[in-house]
Every structure is written in structure tokens, then in C-alpha cells.
Amino acid sequence: MSRLYDLISSMNRMITSYSTYLDNIESMINNMSSYQLNAIMQTLTEISIVLTIPAIIFGLWGINVHVPFEKSSYGLLFVIGISIVLASITWIWLRRKKYF
């Protein structure tokens, strides 16, 4: 009978250690998925901040009032160029500030 209790005791220790091991693996998987989700959210935030600048510029040039470059045949290219330059400056500034 003593041998049976020893066997049960050792099995309980093994089950406890395996349970702890599986809990640790579950925590590791959750941490890895959280890290990947954070990286994805950081990229999406980065893209949305940089693309907000051209959206504002195109919105201002799209209203029905007199705006610069409206009489120029290359006005659209100027506006697109300004948007690209300002978005690039914003991207570089945020990178240097370590926001991304």
C-alpha cells in the first residue's frame, strides 16, 4: 500500500510540473501574440499619421474657394508634390523623435 501512495504522490508531482510547464507555454504564446499585435498597431498608427497630412491638404484644395495653383495647368502636380514633401518631413520628424 505504501508503494501505491508513493506512486500516486510521484504522479501528482509530475502532473503539477507538467501543468506549470503548460501554463508557462501559454503565457509565452500570449506574450508573443501581444507583441505581434503591438507591432501591427504601431505600423497602422504610423501610416495613419503620415497619410493624414495629404488628406488635409487635398481637402483644403478641394473646397470651392480660390486656392493657390488653381489656374496653373500643373497645379495638381504641385499639390501632390507638397503633400509628399510634408508627409516625408512628418515621417522623418517622427522617426527622429523615436515615436515609431
DAKA-V451598 format. One record per residue. N is the residue number from 1. SS is DSSP state (alpha for helix, beta for strand, coil for the rest). OMEGA is omega as a letter, one per 30 degrees, with the letter a starting at -180 (NA if undefined). Layout:
N SS OMEGA
N SS OMEGA
//
This chain:
1 coil l
2 alpha l
3 alpha l
4 alpha l
5 alpha l
6 alpha l
7 alpha l
8 alpha l
9 alpha l
10 alpha l
11 alpha l
12 alpha l
13 alpha l
14 alpha l
15 alpha l
16 alpha a
17 alpha l
18 alpha l
19 alpha l
20 alpha l
21 alpha l
22 alpha l
23 alpha l
24 alpha l
25 alpha l
26 alpha l
27 alpha l
28 alpha l
29 alpha l
30 alpha l
31 alpha l
32 alpha l
33 alpha l
34 alpha l
35 alpha l
36 alpha l
37 alpha l
38 alpha l
39 alpha l
40 alpha l
41 alpha l
42 alpha l
43 alpha l
44 alpha l
45 alpha l
46 alpha a
47 alpha a
48 alpha l
49 alpha a
50 alpha a
51 alpha l
52 alpha a
53 alpha l
54 alpha l
55 alpha l
56 alpha a
57 alpha l
58 alpha l
59 alpha l
60 alpha a
61 alpha a
62 coil a
63 coil a
64 coil l
65 coil l
66 coil l
67 coil l
68 coil l
69 coil a
70 coil l
71 coil a
72 coil l
73 coil l
74 coil a
75 alpha l
76 alpha l
77 alpha l
78 alpha a
79 alpha l
80 alpha l
81 alpha l
82 alpha l
83 alpha a
84 alpha a
85 alpha a
86 alpha l
87 alpha l
88 alpha l
89 alpha l
90 alpha l
91 alpha a
92 alpha a
93 alpha l
94 alpha l
95 alpha l
96 alpha l
97 coil l
98 coil l
99 coil a
100 coil NA
//
